[in-house]
Amino acid sequence: MKLSFRHYGDSDPISLEYISQIPGMRSVVSAVYDVAPGKVWPRESLEKIKRSCEEHGLIFDIVESVPVHEDIKLGQGRCDEYIDVYCENIRRCGEVGVKCITYNFMPVFDWTRTQLDRKAPDGSTSLVLYAEQMANLNPLTDDIHLPGWDASYTQEEVRDLIRAYQELGEEGLWKNLEKFLKKIIPVAEESGIRMAIHPDDPPYSIFGIPRIITCEENVDRMLSIVDSPANSLCLCTGSLGCVASNDIVAMVKKYAERDRIAFMHMRNVKIIEGGSFEERAHLSSCGSLDMYAITKVLVDAGFDGYVRPDHGRMIWGETGKPGYGLFDRALGATYINGLFEACEKAKENK
Ligand SMILES: [Mn+2]
């Protein structure tokens, strides 16, 4: 596996030097963050990321993410033009040596939580979603600002988007994903890039808005739209794993054996009855997921894709971007190293 770490560019308080000091760190997961969805990424910006990574002995070969414009997901307006721009961005990433691009097809909101700094008994904080807090919200009538949502929309724009997606429905969203994949995957193949779709987080409909990358059946359907290693998954254990109906170990095994996982987001969550969950430390015993079993099926399948510690808690007084502090993600990286070393050596010695 190729160990990687998300970095938010110049505005990230965590330096590439610090990232390079994490044992075994190989790749930086980054993006051109100052260009709006639907616009072409300047080659100089990509070159600059590549250079600064190399200055610290790191490789810039994985992007998270190239955002998909809402017009593409809705199949409206300037959809065709934005797909062409998307293809151009894939080519430009390929030119600087990028091998994997993560993206998602979540309408409007991207990931959703009800609180970003829920305090645990040990004083650490993490992101949580409490179903009872969600149930009281109606974005069509209330002014709501949930953490993680794109603040550039006005409440009225959000309402218009929500109505448009409610009208589109799941099958409409599938149709638009199919059109998108059939255009971009051949370009990714030519560019030597694997596209890795991130599951919906959480993996169920919110406010009646369709969400489709949610479960094994739907992942099968997504992968079959274009049957190519370039059309693969970013399998986020914490996203798919926050509902008990997804058997994460079985899913990782199945898709790793078929070589359809390009990127693993490794994160643990505690599932709480009634549809709630809390992000927890990476260690298996801290949450609901068996991180050892997940690693073992990856190693047994000969997985050689990218892995990164996903969201971490805030610990040791660190402040910053929720989920993206240095300390707990570095602990996560070290834990991931240990799991892989143990599983790989056990496999060799069989
Ligand atoms: Mn993730």
Boltz pocket constraint, residues with backbone or C-beta under 6 A from the ligand:
constraints:
  - pocket:
      binder: B
      contacts: [[A, 198], [A, 236], [A, 239], [A, 265], [A, 310]]
      max_distance: 6.0
